Amino acid sequence: MDGSDGRIVVLVVIAVILFAVGRRFQRTMDTWAGWGKAVKAAADAAEKIPGARSAAWAAVRSMIVVGLGALILFAVVANAIRFG
């Protein structure tokens, strides 16, 4: 594989990773906003808060895991470019 072909593959991999992380971030922000709205309506809907809060924290934990995975993948790709 030529150097230019390798760069194109790396760009495609990075684009896919950024898309996946962006979608996960968007979902996390939407879930977090939903939790914020649930907290504001706590007087009327106290039973909704625990489910929304746990969903928001699950989304945050998921975003952290995906972010760490993306960081590791970037490190592997950078190493592959450096030594390839």
mmCIF file of the N, C-alpha and C atoms, coordinates in Angstrom:
data_MODEL
# 
_entry.id   MODEL 
# 
loop_
_atom_site.group_PDB 
_atom_site.id 
_atom_site.type_symbol 
_atom_site.label_atom_id 
_atom_site.label_alt_id 
_atom_site.label_comp_id 
_atom_site.label_asym_id 
_atom_site.label_entity_id 
_atom_site.label_seq_id 
_atom_site.pdbx_PDB_ins_code 
_atom_site.Cartn_x 
_atom_site.Cartn_y 
_atom_site.Cartn_z 
_atom_site.occupancy 
_atom_site.B_iso_or_equiv 
_atom_site.pdbx_formal_charge 
_atom_site.auth_seq_id 
_atom_site.auth_comp_id 
_atom_site.auth_asym_id 
_atom_site.auth_atom_id 
_atom_site.pdbx_PDB_model_num 
ATOM 1   N N  . MET A 1 1  ? 0.848   -1.175 0.000  1.00 0.00 ? 1  MET A N  1 
ATOM 2   C CA . MET A 1 1  ? 0.000   0.000  0.000  1.00 0.00 ? 1  MET A CA 1 
ATOM 3   C C  . MET A 1 1  ? 0.893   1.237  0.000  1.00 0.00 ? 1  MET A C  1 
ATOM 4   N N  . ASP A 1 2  ? 0.599   2.154  -0.909 1.00 0.00 ? 2  ASP A N  1 
ATOM 5   C CA . ASP A 1 2  ? 1.355   3.405  -0.984 1.00 0.00 ? 2  ASP A CA 1 
ATOM 6   C C  . ASP A 1 2  ? 1.158   4.232  0.266  1.00 0.00 ? 2  ASP A C  1 
ATOM 7   N N  . GLY A 1 3  ? 2.016   5.227  0.421  1.00 0.00 ? 3  GLY A N  1 
ATOM 8   C CA . GLY A 1 3  ? 1.876   6.147  1.540  1.00 0.00 ? 3  GLY A CA 1 
ATOM 9   C C  . GLY A 1 3  ? 0.589   6.945  1.446  1.00 0.00 ? 3  GLY A C  1 
ATOM 10  N N  . SER A 1 4  ? 0.207   7.336  0.212  1.00 0.00 ? 4  SER A N  1 
ATOM 11  C CA . SER A 1 4  ? -1.017  8.118  0.053  1.00 0.00 ? 4  SER A CA 1 
ATOM 12  C C  . SER A 1 4  ? -2.250  7.265  0.317  1.00 0.00 ? 4  SER A C  1 
ATOM 13  N N  . ASP A 1 5  ? -2.221  5.972  -0.066 1.00 0.00 ? 5  ASP A N  1 
ATOM 14  C CA . ASP A 1 5  ? -3.344  5.087  0.224  1.00 0.00 ? 5  ASP A CA 1 
ATOM 15  C C  . ASP A 1 5  ? -3.496  4.908  1.730  1.00 0.00 ? 5  ASP A C  1 
ATOM 16  N N  . GLY A 1 6  ? -2.393  4.781  2.401  1.00 0.00 ? 6  GLY A N  1 
ATOM 17  C CA . GLY A 1 6  ? -2.429  4.634  3.858  1.00 0.00 ? 6  GLY A CA 1 
ATOM 18  C C  . GLY A 1 6  ? -3.000  5.864  4.530  1.00 0.00 ? 6  GLY A C  1 
ATOM 19  N N  . ARG A 1 7  ? -2.639  7.023  4.019  1.00 0.00 ? 7  ARG A N  1 
ATOM 20  C CA . ARG A 1 7  ? -3.167  8.263  4.597  1.00 0.00 ? 7  ARG A CA 1 
ATOM 21  C C  . ARG A 1 7  ? -4.666  8.360  4.395  1.00 0.00 ? 7  ARG A C  1 
ATOM 22  N N  . ILE A 1 8  ? -5.145  7.932  3.233  1.00 0.00 ? 8  ILE A N  1 
ATOM 23  C CA . ILE A 1 8  ? -6.587  7.971  2.963  1.00 0.00 ? 8  ILE A CA 1 
ATOM 24  C C  . ILE A 1 8  ? -7.318  7.027  3.906  1.00 0.00 ? 8  ILE A C  1 
ATOM 25  N N  . VAL A 1 9  ? -6.771  5.853  4.112  1.00 0.00 ? 9  VAL A N  1 
ATOM 26  C CA . VAL A 1 9  ? -7.391  4.898  5.033  1.00 0.00 ? 9  VAL A CA 1 
ATOM 27  C C  . VAL A 1 9  ? -7.407  5.481  6.448  1.00 0.00 ? 9  VAL A C  1 
ATOM 28  N N  . VAL A 1 10 ? -6.328  6.104  6.850  1.00 0.00 ? 10 VAL A N  1 
ATOM 29  C CA . VAL A 1 10 ? -6.256  6.713  8.174  1.00 0.00 ? 10 VAL A CA 1 
ATOM 30  C C  . VAL A 1 10 ? -7.296  7.821  8.287  1.00 0.00 ? 10 VAL A C  1 
ATOM 31  N N  . LEU A 1 11 ? -7.436  8.645  7.254  1.00 0.00 ? 11 LEU A N  1 
ATOM 32  C CA . LEU A 1 11 ? -8.437  9.713  7.287  1.00 0.00 ? 11 LEU A CA 1 
ATOM 33  C C  . LEU A 1 11 ? -9.844  9.148  7.383  1.00 0.00 ? 11 LEU A C  1 
ATOM 34  N N  . VAL A 1 12 ? -10.127 8.084  6.662  1.00 0.00 ? 12 VAL A N  1 
ATOM 35  C CA . VAL A 1 12 ? -11.449 7.466  6.724  1.00 0.00 ? 12 VAL A CA 1 
ATOM 36  C C  . VAL A 1 12 ? -11.699 6.900  8.117  1.00 0.00 ? 12 VAL A C  1 
ATOM 37  N N  . VAL A 1 13 ? -10.705 6.246  8.693  1.00 0.00 ? 13 VAL A N  1 
ATOM 38  C CA . VAL A 1 13 ? -10.850 5.684  10.046 1.00 0.00 ? 13 VAL A CA 1 
ATOM 39  C C  . VAL A 1 13 ? -11.085 6.806  11.047 1.00 0.00 ? 13 VAL A C  1 
ATOM 40  N N  . ILE A 1 14 ? -10.321 7.873  10.946 1.00 0.00 ? 14 ILE A N  1 
ATOM 41  C CA . ILE A 1 14 ? -10.493 9.001  11.864 1.00 0.00 ? 14 ILE A CA 1 
ATOM 42  C C  . ILE A 1 14 ? -11.869 9.630  11.688 1.00 0.00 ? 14 ILE A C  1 
ATOM 43  N N  . ALA A 1 15 ? -12.341 9.768  10.450 1.00 0.00 ? 15 ALA A N  1 
ATOM 44  C CA . ALA A 1 15 ? -13.665 10.348 10.205 1.00 0.00 ? 15 ALA A CA 1 
ATOM 45  C C  . ALA A 1 15 ? -14.762 9.486  10.823 1.00 0.00 ? 15 ALA A C  1 
ATOM 46  N N  . VAL A 1 16 ? -14.649 8.180  10.688 1.00 0.00 ? 16 VAL A N  1 
ATOM 47  C CA . VAL A 1 16 ? -15.648 7.285  11.267 1.00 0.00 ? 16 VAL A CA 1 
ATOM 48  C C  . VAL A 1 16 ? -15.617 7.375  12.797 1.00 0.00 ? 16 VAL A C  1 
ATOM 49  N N  . ILE A 1 17 ? -14.433 7.427  13.360 1.00 0.00 ? 17 ILE A N  1 
ATOM 50  C CA . ILE A 1 17 ? -14.311 7.543  14.819 1.00 0.00 ? 17 ILE A CA 1 
ATOM 51  C C  . ILE A 1 17 ? -14.923 8.855  15.300 1.00 0.00 ? 17 ILE A C  1 
ATOM 52  N N  . LEU A 1 18 ? -14.592 9.948  14.616 1.00 0.00 ? 18 LEU A N  1 
ATOM 53  C CA . LEU A 1 18 ? -15.143 11.243 15.015 1.00 0.00 ? 18 LEU A CA 1 
ATOM 54  C C  . LEU A 1 18 ? -16.661 11.269 14.891 1.00 0.00 ? 18 LEU A C  1 
ATOM 55  N N  . PHE A 1 19 ? -17.200 10.633 13.860 1.00 0.00 ? 19 PHE A N  1 
ATOM 56  C CA . PHE A 1 19 ? -18.647 10.567 13.697 1.00 0.00 ? 19 PHE A CA 1 
ATOM 57  C C  . PHE A 1 19 ? -19.284 9.809  14.861 1.00 0.00 ? 19 PHE A C  1 
ATOM 58  N N  . ALA A 1 20 ? -18.713 8.661  15.202 1.00 0.00 ? 20 ALA A N  1 
ATOM 59  C CA . ALA A 1 20 ? -19.266 7.847  16.289 1.00 0.00 ? 20 ALA A CA 1 
ATOM 60  C C  . ALA A 1 20 ? -19.183 8.590  17.623 1.00 0.00 ? 20 ALA A C  1 
ATOM 61  N N  . VAL A 1 21 ? -18.052 9.222  17.886 1.00 0.00 ? 21 VAL A N  1 
ATOM 62  C CA . VAL A 1 21 ? -17.892 9.971  19.136 1.00 0.00 ? 21 VAL A CA 1 
ATOM 63  C C  . VAL A 1 21 ? -18.836 11.170 19.157 1.00 0.00 ? 21 VAL A C  1 
ATOM 64  N N  . GLY A 1 22 ? -19.003 11.835 18.028 1.00 0.00 ? 22 GLY A N  1 
ATOM 65  C CA . GLY A 1 22 ? -19.926 12.973 17.947 1.00 0.00 ? 22 GLY A CA 1 
ATOM 66  C C  . GLY A 1 22 ? -21.362 12.563 18.206 1.00 0.00 ? 22 GLY A C  1 
ATOM 67  N N  . ARG A 1 23 ? -21.775 11.433 17.632 1.00 0.00 ? 23 ARG A N  1 
ATOM 68  C CA . ARG A 1 23 ? -23.137 10.942 17.868 1.00 0.00 ? 23 ARG A CA 1 
ATOM 69  C C  . ARG A 1 23 ? -23.325 10.593 19.339 1.00 0.00 ? 23 ARG A C  1 
ATOM 70  N N  . ARG A 1 24 ? -22.330 9.967  19.940 1.00 0.00 ? 24 ARG A N  1 
ATOM 71  C CA . ARG A 1 24 ? -22.417 9.601  21.353 1.00 0.00 ? 24 ARG A CA 1 
ATOM 72  C C  . ARG A 1 24 ? -22.474 10.853 22.222 1.00 0.00 ? 24 ARG A C  1 
ATOM 73  N N  . PHE A 1 25 ? -21.676 11.866 21.854 1.00 0.00 ? 25 PHE A N  1 
ATOM 74  C CA . PHE A 1 25 ? -21.691 13.125 22.597 1.00 0.00 ? 25 PHE A CA 1 
ATOM 75  C C  . PHE A 1 25 ? -23.056 13.792 22.490 1.00 0.00 ? 25 PHE A C  1 
ATOM 76  N N  . GLN A 1 26 ? -23.628 13.797 21.277 1.00 0.00 ? 26 GLN A N  1 
ATOM 77  C CA . GLN A 1 26 ? -24.947 14.398 21.077 1.00 0.00 ? 26 GLN A CA 1 
ATOM 78  C C  . GLN A 1 26 ? -25.996 13.673 21.917 1.00 0.00 ? 26 GLN A C  1 
ATOM 79  N N  . ARG A 1 27 ? -25.938 12.355 21.934 1.00 0.00 ? 27 ARG A N  1 
ATOM 80  C CA . ARG A 1 27 ? -26.891 11.576 22.724 1.00 0.00 ? 27 ARG A CA 1 
ATOM 81  C C  . ARG A 1 27 ? -26.705 11.855 24.219 1.00 0.00 ? 27 ARG A C  1 
ATOM 82  N N  . THR A 1 28 ? -25.448 12.001 24.653 1.00 0.00 ? 28 THR A N  1 
ATOM 83  C CA . THR A 1 28 ? -25.177 12.310 26.055 1.00 0.00 ? 28 THR A CA 1 
ATOM 84  C C  . THR A 1 28 ? -25.754 13.668 26.428 1.00 0.00 ? 28 THR A C  1 
ATOM 85  N N  . MET A 1 29 ? -25.550 14.650 25.576 1.00 0.00 ? 29 MET A N  1 
ATOM 86  C CA . MET A 1 29 ? -26.069 15.988 25.868 1.00 0.00 ? 29 MET A CA 1 
ATOM 87  C C  . MET A 1 29 ? -27.598 15.993 25.899 1.00 0.00 ? 29 MET A C  1 
ATOM 88  N N  . ASP A 1 30 ? -28.237 15.285 24.993 1.00 0.00 ? 30 ASP A N  1 
ATOM 89  C CA . ASP A 1 30 ? -29.694 15.203 24.987 1.00 0.00 ? 30 ASP A CA 1 
ATOM 90  C C  . ASP A 1 30 ? -30.210 14.526 26.251 1.00 0.00 ? 30 ASP A C  1 
ATOM 91  N N  . THR A 1 31 ? -29.551 13.452 26.653 1.00 0.00 ? 31 THR A N  1 
ATOM 92  C CA . THR A 1 31 ? -29.956 12.744 27.863 1.00 0.00 ? 31 THR A CA 1 
ATOM 93  C C  . THR A 1 31 ? -29.749 13.615 29.094 1.00 0.00 ? 31 THR A C  1 
ATOM 94  N N  . TRP A 1 32 ? -28.622 14.324 29.128 1.00 0.00 ? 32 TRP A N  1 
ATOM 95  C CA . TRP A 1 32 ? -28.326 15.209 30.260 1.00 0.00 ? 32 TRP A CA 1 
ATOM 96  C C  . TRP A 1 32 ? -29.356 16.331 30.347 1.00 0.00 ? 32 TRP A C  1 
ATOM 97  N N  . ALA A 1 33 ? -29.733 16.892 29.204 1.00 0.00 ? 33 ALA A N  1 
ATOM 98  C CA . ALA A 1 33 ? -30.761 17.942 29.194 1.00 0.00 ? 33 ALA A CA 1 
ATOM 99  C C  . ALA A 1 33 ? -32.093 17.384 29.671 1.00 0.00 ? 33 ALA A C  1 
ATOM 100 N N  . GLY A 1 34 ? -32.398 16.157 29.291 1.00 0.00 ? 34 GLY A N  1 
ATOM 101 C CA . GLY A 1 34 ? -33.623 15.521 29.756 1.00 0.00 ? 34 GLY A CA 1 
ATOM 102 C C  . GLY A 1 34 ? -33.628 15.366 31.264 1.00 0.00 ? 34 GLY A C  1 
ATOM 103 N N  . TRP A 1 35 ? -32.464 15.039 31.838 1.00 0.00 ? 35 TRP A N  1 
ATOM 104 C CA . TRP A 1 35 ? -32.376 14.922 33.285 1.00 0.00 ? 35 TRP A CA 1 
ATOM 105 C C  . TRP A 1 35 ? -32.581 16.290 33.939 1.00 0.00 ? 35 TRP A C  1 
ATOM 106 N N  . GLY A 1 36 ? -31.995 17.324 33.335 1.00 0.00 ? 36 GLY A N  1 
ATOM 107 C CA . GLY A 1 36 ? -32.165 18.675 33.882 1.00 0.00 ? 36 GLY A CA 1 
ATOM 108 C C  . GLY A 1 36 ? -33.621 19.097 33.897 1.00 0.00 ? 36 GLY A C  1 
ATOM 109 N N  . LYS A 1 37 ? -34.355 18.776 32.834 1.00 0.00 ? 37 LYS A N  1 
ATOM 110 C CA . LYS A 1 37 ? -35.784 19.101 32.792 1.00 0.00 ? 37 LYS A CA 1 
ATOM 111 C C  . LYS A 1 37 ? -36.559 18.306 33.832 1.00 0.00 ? 37 LYS A C  1 
ATOM 112 N N  . ALA A 1 38 ? -36.149 17.064 34.041 1.00 0.00 ? 38 ALA A N  1 
ATOM 113 C CA . ALA A 1 38 ? -36.826 16.236 35.040 1.00 0.00 ? 38 ALA A CA 1 
ATOM 114 C C  . ALA A 1 38 ? -36.607 16.775 36.451 1.00 0.00 ? 38 ALA A C  1 
ATOM 115 N N  . VAL A 1 39 ? -35.400 17.279 36.717 1.00 0.00 ? 39 VAL A N  1 
ATOM 116 C CA . VAL A 1 39 ? -35.114 17.843 38.032 1.00 0.00 ? 39 VAL A CA 1 
ATOM 117 C C  . VAL A 1 39 ? -35.950 19.096 38.266 1.00 0.00 ? 39 VAL A C  1 
ATOM 118 N N  . LYS A 1 40 ? -36.121 19.924 37.229 1.00 0.00 ? 40 LYS A N  1 
ATOM 119 C CA . LYS A 1 40 ? -36.929 21.146 37.365 1.00 0.00 ? 40 LYS A CA 1 
ATOM 120 C C  . LYS A 1 40 ? -38.389 20.823 37.651 1.00 0.00 ? 40 LYS A C  1 
ATOM 121 N N  . ALA A 1 41 ? -38.847 19.707 37.131 1.00 0.00 ? 41 ALA A N  1 
ATOM 122 C CA . ALA A 1 41 ? -40.238 19.316 37.352 1.00 0.00 ? 41 ALA A CA 1 
ATOM 123 C C  . ALA A 1 41 ? -40.370 18.339 38.515 1.00 0.00 ? 41 ALA A C  1 
ATOM 124 N N  . ALA A 1 42 ? -39.417 18.349 39.437 1.00 0.00 ? 42 ALA A N  1 
ATOM 125 C CA . ALA A 1 42 ? -39.394 17.373 40.533 1.00 0.00 ? 42 ALA A CA 1 
ATOM 126 C C  . ALA A 1 42 ? -40.630 17.462 41.418 1.00 0.00 ? 42 ALA A C  1 
ATOM 127 N N  . ALA A 1 43 ? -41.149 18.642 41.600 1.00 0.00 ? 43 ALA A N  1 
ATOM 128 C CA . ALA A 1 43 ? -42.326 18.790 42.462 1.00 0.00 ? 43 ALA A CA 1 
ATOM 129 C C  . ALA A 1 43 ? -43.525 18.047 41.869 1.00 0.00 ? 43 ALA A C  1 
ATOM 130 N N  . ASP A 1 44 ? -43.616 18.036 40.547 1.00 0.00 ? 44 ASP A N  1 
ATOM 131 C CA . ASP A 1 44 ? -44.755 17.393 39.888 1.00 0.00 ? 44 ASP A CA 1 
ATOM 132 C C  . ASP A 1 44 ? -44.505 15.921 39.558 1.00 0.00 ? 44 ASP A C  1 
ATOM 133 N N  . ALA A 1 45 ? -43.269 15.556 39.350 1.00 0.00 ? 45 ALA A N  1 
ATOM 134 C CA . ALA A 1 45 ? -42.964 14.200 38.889 1.00 0.00 ? 45 ALA A CA 1 
ATOM 135 C C  . ALA A 1 45 ? -41.762 13.629 39.626 1.00 0.00 ? 45 ALA A C  1 
ATOM 136 N N  . ALA A 1 46 ? -41.865 13.462 40.918 1.00 0.00 ? 46 ALA A N  1 
ATOM 137 C CA . ALA A 1 46 ? -40.735 12.992 41.719 1.00 0.00 ? 46 ALA A CA 1 
ATOM 138 C C  . ALA A 1 46 ? -40.307 11.581 41.324 1.00 0.00 ? 46 ALA A C  1 
ATOM 139 N N  . GLU A 1 47 ? -41.216 10.776 40.813 1.00 0.00 ? 47 GLU A N  1 
ATOM 140 C CA . GLU A 1 47 ? -40.857 9.411  40.449 1.00 0.00 ? 47 GLU A CA 1 
ATOM 141 C C  . GLU A 1 47 ? -40.032 9.323  39.175 1.00 0.00 ? 47 GLU A C  1 
ATOM 142 N N  . LYS A 1 48 ? -39.970 10.390 38.385 1.00 0.00 ? 48 LYS A N  1 
ATOM 143 C CA . LYS A 1 48 ? -39.186 10.368 37.147 1.00 0.00 ? 48 LYS A CA 1 
ATOM 144 C C  . LYS A 1 48 ? -37.696 10.630 37.379 1.00 0.00 ? 48 LYS A C  1 
ATOM 145 N N  . ILE A 1 49 ? -37.365 11.266 38.481 1.00 0.00 ? 49 ILE A N  1 
ATOM 146 C CA . ILE A 1 49 ? -35.984 11.713 38.700 1.00 0.00 ? 49 ILE A CA 1 
ATOM 147 C C  . ILE A 1 49 ? -34.977 10.562 38.770 1.00 0.00 ? 49 ILE A C  1 
ATOM 148 N N  . PRO A 1 50 ? -35.208 9.513  39.559 1.00 0.00 ? 50 PRO A N  1 
ATOM 149 C CA . PRO A 1 50 ? -34.179 8.462  39.631 1.00 0.00 ? 50 PRO A CA 1 
ATOM 150 C C  . PRO A 1 50 ? -33.886 7.816  38.274 1.00 0.00 ? 50 PRO A C  1 
ATOM 151 N N  . GLY A 1 51 ? -34.921 7.550  37.476 1.00 0.00 ? 51 GLY A N  1 
ATOM 152 C CA . GLY A 1 51 ? -34.689 6.944  36.164 1.00 0.00 ? 51 GLY A CA 1 
ATOM 153 C C  . GLY A 1 51 ? -33.936 7.869  35.230 1.00 0.00 ? 51 GLY A C  1 
ATOM 154 N N  . ALA A 1 52 ? -34.293 9.139  35.211 1.00 0.00 ? 52 ALA A N  1 
ATOM 155 C CA . ALA A 1 52 ? -33.612 10.093 34.334 1.00 0.00 ? 52 ALA A CA 1 
ATOM 156 C C  . ALA A 1 52 ? -32.175 10.326 34.796 1.00 0.00 ? 52 ALA A C  1 
ATOM 157 N N  . ARG A 1 53 ? -31.977 10.392 36.100 1.00 0.00 ? 53 ARG A N  1 
ATOM 158 C CA . ARG A 1 53 ? -30.626 10.613 36.624 1.00 0.00 ? 53 ARG A CA 1 
ATOM 159 C C  . ARG A 1 53 ? -29.723 9.426  36.314 1.00 0.00 ? 53 ARG A C  1 
ATOM 160 N N  . SER A 1 54 ? -30.224 8.232  36.511 1.00 0.00 ? 54 SER A N  1 
ATOM 161 C CA . SER A 1 54 ? -29.390 7.068  36.221 1.00 0.00 ? 54 SER A CA 1 
ATOM 162 C C  . SER A 1 54 ? -29.111 6.959  34.729 1.00 0.00 ? 54 SER A C  1 
ATOM 163 N N  . ALA A 1 55 ? -30.080 7.330  33.891 1.00 0.00 ? 55 ALA A N  1 
ATOM 164 C CA . ALA A 1 55 ? -29.849 7.317  32.442 1.00 0.00 ? 55 ALA A CA 1 
ATOM 165 C C  . ALA A 1 55 ? -28.798 8.357  32.052 1.00 0.00 ? 55 ALA A C  1 
ATOM 166 N N  . ALA A 1 56 ? -28.859 9.532  32.691 1.00 0.00 ? 56 ALA A N  1 
ATOM 167 C CA . ALA A 1 56 ? -27.877 10.585 32.382 1.00 0.00 ? 56 ALA A CA 1 
ATOM 168 C C  . ALA A 1 56 ? -26.470 10.150 32.803 1.00 0.00 ? 56 ALA A C  1 
ATOM 169 N N  . TRP A 1 57 ? -26.342 9.569  33.987 1.00 0.00 ? 57 TRP A N  1 
ATOM 170 C CA . TRP A 1 57 ? -25.022 9.127  34.427 1.00 0.00 ? 57 TRP A CA 1 
ATOM 171 C C  . TRP A 1 57 ? -24.522 7.957  33.591 1.00 0.00 ? 57 TRP A C  1 
ATOM 172 N N  . ALA A 1 58 ? -25.432 7.084  33.171 1.00 0.00 ? 58 ALA A N  1 
ATOM 173 C CA . ALA A 1 58 ? -25.033 5.989  32.286 1.00 0.00 ? 58 ALA A CA 1 
ATOM 174 C C  . ALA A 1 58 ? -24.525 6.537  30.964 1.00 0.00 ? 58 ALA A C  1 
ATOM 175 N N  . ALA A 1 59 ? -25.175 7.589  30.454 1.00 0.00 ? 59 ALA A N  1 
ATOM 176 C CA . ALA A 1 59 ? -24.727 8.202  29.213 1.00 0.00 ? 59 ALA A CA 1 
ATOM 177 C C  . ALA A 1 59 ? -23.353 8.853  29.389 1.00 0.00 ? 59 ALA A C  1 
ATOM 178 N N  . VAL A 1 60 ? -23.128 9.481  30.520 1.00 0.00 ? 60 VAL A N  1 
ATOM 179 C CA . VAL A 1 60 ? -21.823 10.113 30.782 1.00 0.00 ? 60 VAL A CA 1 
ATOM 180 C C  . VAL A 1 60 ? -20.730 9.041  30.882 1.00 0.00 ? 60 VAL A C  1 
ATOM 181 N N  . ARG A 1 61 ? -21.023 7.961  31.612 1.00 0.00 ? 61 ARG A N  1 
ATOM 182 C CA . ARG A 1 61 ? -20.037 6.876  31.703 1.00 0.00 ? 61 ARG A CA 1 
ATOM 183 C C  . ARG A 1 61 ? -19.754 6.283  30.327 1.00 0.00 ? 61 ARG A C  1 
ATOM 184 N N  . SER A 1 62 ? -20.793 6.124  29.539 1.00 0.00 ? 62 SER A N  1 
ATOM 185 C CA . SER A 1 62 ? -20.626 5.588  28.188 1.00 0.00 ? 62 SER A CA 1 
ATOM 186 C C  . SER A 1 62 ? -19.770 6.530  27.341 1.00 0.00 ? 62 SER A C  1 
ATOM 187 N N  . MET A 1 63 ? -19.984 7.834  27.481 1.00 0.00 ? 63 MET A N  1 
ATOM 188 C CA . MET A 1 63 ? -19.200 8.815  26.721 1.00 0.00 ? 63 MET A CA 1 
ATOM 189 C C  . MET A 1 63 ? -17.736 8.755  27.140 1.00 0.00 ? 63 MET A C  1 
ATOM 190 N N  . ILE A 1 64 ? -17.480 8.562  28.416 1.00 0.00 ? 64 ILE A N  1 
ATOM 191 C CA . ILE A 1 64 ? -16.099 8.458  28.891 1.00 0.00 ? 64 ILE A CA 1 
ATOM 192 C C  . ILE A 1 64 ? -15.435 7.215  28.306 1.00 0.00 ? 64 ILE A C  1 
ATOM 193 N N  . VAL A 1 65 ? -16.158 6.096  28.303 1.00 0.00 ? 65 VAL A N  1 
ATOM 194 C CA . VAL A 1 65 ? -15.608 4.858  27.753 1.00 0.00 ? 65 VAL A CA 1 
ATOM 195 C C  . VAL A 1 65 ? -15.330 5.012  26.257 1.00 0.00 ? 65 VAL A C  1 
ATOM 196 N N  . VAL A 1 66 ? -16.278 5.595  25.528 1.00 0.00 ? 66 VAL A N  1 
ATOM 197 C CA . VAL A 1 66 ? -16.080 5.779  24.087 1.00 0.00 ? 66 VAL A CA 1 
ATOM 198 C C  . VAL A 1 66 ? -14.932 6.748  23.824 1.00 0.00 ? 66 VAL A C  1 
ATOM 199 N N  . GLY A 1 67 ? -14.842 7.815  24.622 1.00 0.00 ? 67 GLY A N  1 
ATOM 200 C CA . GLY A 1 67 ? -13.739 8.766  24.479 1.00 0.00 ? 67 GLY A CA 1 
ATOM 201 C C  . GLY A 1 67 ? -12.388 8.126  24.726 1.00 0.00 ? 67 GLY A C  1 
ATOM 202 N N  . LEU A 1 68 ? -12.301 7.305  25.763 1.00 0.00 ? 68 LEU A N  1 
ATOM 203 C CA . LEU A 1 68 ? -11.044 6.606  26.035 1.00 0.00 ? 68 LEU A CA 1 
ATOM 204 C C  . LEU A 1 68 ? -10.713 5.628  24.915 1.00 0.00 ? 68 LEU A C  1 
ATOM 205 N N  . GLY A 1 69 ? -11.732 4.952  24.404 1.00 0.00 ? 69 GLY A N  1 
ATOM 206 C CA . GLY A 1 69 ? -11.514 4.040  23.273 1.00 0.00 ? 69 GLY A CA 1 
ATOM 207 C C  . GLY A 1 69 ? -11.007 4.778  22.053 1.00 0.00 ? 69 GLY A C  1 
ATOM 208 N N  . ALA A 1 70 ? -11.604 5.944  21.772 1.00 0.00 ? 70 ALA A N  1 
ATOM 209 C CA . ALA A 1 70 ? -11.162 6.747  20.631 1.00 0.00 ? 70 ALA A CA 1 
ATOM 210 C C  . ALA A 1 70 ? -9.729  7.229  20.838 1.00 0.00 ? 70 ALA A C  1 
ATOM 211 N N  . LEU A 1 71 ? -9.394  7.620  22.065 1.00 0.00 ? 71 LEU A N  1 
ATOM 212 C CA . LEU A 1 71 ? -8.041  8.069  22.362 1.00 0.00 ? 71 LEU A CA 1 
ATOM 213 C C  . LEU A 1 71 ? -7.031  6.944  22.148 1.00 0.00 ? 71 LEU A C  1 
ATOM 214 N N  . ILE A 1 72 ? -7.374  5.748  22.594 1.00 0.00 ? 72 ILE A N  1 
ATOM 215 C CA . ILE A 1 72 ? -6.487  4.603  22.391 1.00 0.00 ? 72 ILE A CA 1 
ATOM 216 C C  . ILE A 1 72 ? -6.336  4.305  20.907 1.00 0.00 ? 72 ILE A C  1 
ATOM 217 N N  . LEU A 1 73 ? -7.446  4.357  20.172 1.00 0.00 ? 73 LEU A N  1 
ATOM 218 C CA . LEU A 1 73 ? -7.387  4.093  18.734 1.00 0.00 ? 73 LEU A CA 1 
ATOM 219 C C  . LEU A 1 73 ? -6.545  5.150  18.008 1.00 0.00 ? 73 LEU A C  1 
ATOM 220 N N  . PHE A 1 74 ? -6.688  6.415  18.401 1.00 0.00 ? 74 PHE A N  1 
ATOM 221 C CA . PHE A 1 74 ? -5.849  7.461  17.817 1.00 0.00 ? 74 PHE A CA 1 
ATOM 222 C C  . PHE A 1 74 ? -4.376  7.198  18.095 1.00 0.00 ? 74 PHE A C  1 
ATOM 223 N N  . ALA A 1 75 ? -4.071  6.745  19.309 1.00 0.00 ? 75 ALA A N  1 
ATOM 224 C CA . ALA A 1 75 ? -2.678  6.450  19.666 1.00 0.00 ? 75 ALA A CA 1 
ATOM 225 C C  . ALA A 1 75 ? -2.148  5.309  18.816 1.00 0.00 ? 75 ALA A C  1 
ATOM 226 N N  . VAL A 1 76 ? -2.978  4.280  18.583 1.00 0.00 ? 76 VAL A N  1 
ATOM 227 C CA . VAL A 1 76 ? -2.550  3.160  17.758 1.00 0.00 ? 76 VAL A CA 1 
ATOM 228 C C  . VAL A 1 76 ? -2.317  3.602  16.327 1.00 0.00 ? 76 VAL A C  1 
ATOM 229 N N  . VAL A 1 77 ? -3.227  4.417  15.788 1.00 0.00 ? 77 VAL A N  1 
ATOM 230 C CA . VAL A 1 77 ? -3.083  4.911  14.412 1.00 0.00 ? 77 VAL A CA 1 
ATOM 231 C C  . VAL A 1 77 ? -1.844  5.795  14.296 1.00 0.00 ? 77 VAL A C  1 
ATOM 232 N N  . ALA A 1 78 ? -1.629  6.667  15.292 1.00 0.00 ? 78 ALA A N  1 
ATOM 233 C CA . ALA A 1 78 ? -0.441  7.526  15.252 1.00 0.00 ? 78 ALA A CA 1 
ATOM 234 C C  . ALA A 1 78 ? 0.839   6.701  15.314 1.00 0.00 ? 78 ALA A C  1 
ATOM 235 N N  . ASN A 1 79 ? 0.844   5.657  16.127 1.00 0.00 ? 79 ASN A N  1 
ATOM 236 C CA . ASN A 1 79 ? 1.994   4.766  16.180 1.00 0.00 ? 79 ASN A CA 1 
ATOM 237 C C  . ASN A 1 79 ? 2.206   4.051  14.853 1.00 0.00 ? 79 ASN A C  1 
ATOM 238 N N  . ALA A 1 80 ? 1.105   3.627  14.235 1.00 0.00 ? 80 ALA A N  1 
ATOM 239 C CA . ALA A 1 80 ? 1.196   2.930  12.956 1.00 0.00 ? 80 ALA A CA 1 
ATOM 240 C C  . ALA A 1 80 ? 1.780   3.847  11.874 1.00 0.00 ? 80 ALA A C  1 
ATOM 241 N N  . ILE A 1 81 ? 1.377   5.103  11.912 1.00 0.00 ? 81 ILE A N  1 
ATOM 242 C CA . ILE A 1 81 ? 1.900   6.075  10.928 1.00 0.00 ? 81 ILE A CA 1 
ATOM 243 C C  . ILE A 1 81 ? 3.381   6.332  11.203 1.00 0.00 ? 81 ILE A C  1 
ATOM 244 N N  . ARG A 1 82 ? 3.707   6.484  12.478 1.00 0.00 ? 82 ARG A N  1 
ATOM 245 C CA . ARG A 1 82 ? 5.085   6.809  12.845 1.00 0.00 ? 82 ARG A CA 1 
ATOM 246 C C  . ARG A 1 82 ? 6.044   5.681  12.501 1.00 0.00 ? 82 ARG A C  1 
ATOM 247 N N  . PHE A 1 83 ? 5.646   4.455  12.733 1.00 0.00 ? 83 PHE A N  1 
ATOM 248 C CA . PHE A 1 83 ? 6.537   3.328  12.498 1.00 0.00 ? 83 PHE A CA 1 
ATOM 249 C C  . PHE A 1 83 ? 6.268   2.641  11.160 1.00 0.00 ? 83 PHE A C  1 
ATOM 250 N N  . GLY A 1 84 ? 5.219   3.084  10.430 1.00 0.00 ? 84 GLY A N  1 
ATOM 251 C CA . GLY A 1 84 ? 4.846   2.408  9.178  1.00 0.00 ? 84 GLY A CA 1 
ATOM 252 C C  . GLY A 1 84 ? 5.535   2.864  7.973  1.00 0.00 ? 84 GLY A C  1 
# 
